[in-house]
Amino acid sequence: MLIVTHEMQFAREIANPVIFMNGAPEDERTRSFPRRVTSNRRADTAHR
């Protein structure tokens, strides 16, 4: 089954695996988004 969503929490809860598809965004914040949402939550929180 394929589900397309912008709801990252929902994707984390139901998906195995999560695949990000993009058109090579230019903005650094956008490029780093997949790395931030798939990283360990504790590690992500520690960097804030």
Secondary structure as a PSIPRED ss2 file (coil, helix, strand):
# PSIPRED VFORMAT (PSIPRED V4.0)

   1 M C   1.000  0.000  0.000
   2 L C   1.000  0.000  0.000
   3 I C   1.000  0.000  0.000
   4 V C   1.000  0.000  0.000
   5 T C   1.000  0.000  0.000
   6 H C   1.000  0.000  0.000
   7 E C   1.000  0.000  0.000
   8 M H   0.000  1.000  0.000
   9 Q H   0.000  1.000  0.000
  10 F H   0.000  1.000  0.000
  11 A H   0.000  1.000  0.000
  12 R H   0.000  1.000  0.000
  13 E H   0.000  1.000  0.000
  14 I H   0.000  1.000  0.000
  15 A C   1.000  0.000  0.000
  16 N C   1.000  0.000  0.000
  17 P C   1.000  0.000  0.000
  18 V C   1.000  0.000  0.000
  19 I C   1.000  0.000  0.000
  20 F C   1.000  0.000  0.000
  21 M C   1.000  0.000  0.000
  22 N C   1.000  0.000  0.000
  23 G C   1.000  0.000  0.000
  24 A C   1.000  0.000  0.000
  25 P C   1.000  0.000  0.000
  26 E C   1.000  0.000  0.000
  27 D C   1.000  0.000  0.000
  28 E H   0.000  1.000  0.000
  29 R H   0.000  1.000  0.000
  30 T H   0.000  1.000  0.000
  31 R H   0.000  1.000  0.000
  32 S H   0.000  1.000  0.000
  33 F H   0.000  1.000  0.000
  34 P H   0.000  1.000  0.000
  35 R H   0.000  1.000  0.000
  36 R H   0.000  1.000  0.000
  37 V H   0.000  1.000  0.000
  38 T H   0.000  1.000  0.000
  39 S C   1.000  0.000  0.000
  40 N C   1.000  0.000  0.000
  41 R H   0.000  1.000  0.000
  42 R H   0.000  1.000  0.000
  43 A H   0.000  1.000  0.000
  44 D H   0.000  1.000  0.000
  45 T H   0.000  1.000  0.000
  46 A H   0.000  1.000  0.000
  47 H C   1.000  0.000  0.000
  48 R C   1.000  0.000  0.000
